[in-house]
């Protein structure tokens, strides 16, 4: 029987397969590394592009915020101007009413009573004055109550005045408040 030695041939085949395996393994590692590098570069590029978009949007948002602030400031100025116009219109509309109110105050003033100060706050009028007697103050309160222009006269203080100590008549200083009540035809104006 002839002897055939197959061991070196098998060893060479194993060595050849091992080199092919290592070559395939190195090739796979190189290709995988290249793919990882390409994916990394792609993602870094996308992140950079998105960051650029975000910064552009932030700059545009700041520009629009400035415009919105300017618009709000203009709206506030517009409202201030409207409020001023409303006050002026109200003053123009009530100008004749003020004259009539003073005329009515003069009509309700009895002889012997003098106003020293008049102060209006809203619909309330505070009056400080001097009268020759308590009965004159009472007559003033009745006249104010009977007037179409005033309601709810409220006498808050009466004191004897010492201004004319040597005179024969005693004078009284008083403080009262009255509510302005416009007649119906004047409310419609």
Secondary structure as the mmCIF struct_conf table of DSSP 4:
data_model
#
loop_
_struct_conf.conf_type_id
_struct_conf.id
_struct_conf.beg_label_comp_id
_struct_conf.beg_label_asym_id
_struct_conf.beg_label_seq_id
_struct_conf.end_label_comp_id
_struct_conf.end_label_asym_id
_struct_conf.end_label_seq_id
HELX_RH_AL_P HELX_RH_AL_P1 UNK A 7 UNK A 108
TURN_TY1_P TURN_TY1_P1 UNK A 111 UNK A 112
STRN STRN1 UNK A 113 UNK A 121
TURN_TY1_P TURN_TY1_P2 UNK A 122 UNK A 123
STRN STRN2 UNK A 124 UNK A 131
BEND BEND1 UNK A 132 UNK A 133
HELX_RH_AL_P HELX_RH_AL_P2 UNK A 134 UNK A 146
BEND BEND2 UNK A 147 UNK A 149
STRN STRN3 UNK A 150 UNK A 161
TURN_TY1_P TURN_TY1_P3 UNK A 163 UNK A 166
BEND BEND3 UNK A 167 UNK A 169
STRN STRN4 UNK A 171 UNK A 180
HELX_RH_AL_P HELX_RH_AL_P3 UNK A 184 UNK A 188
#
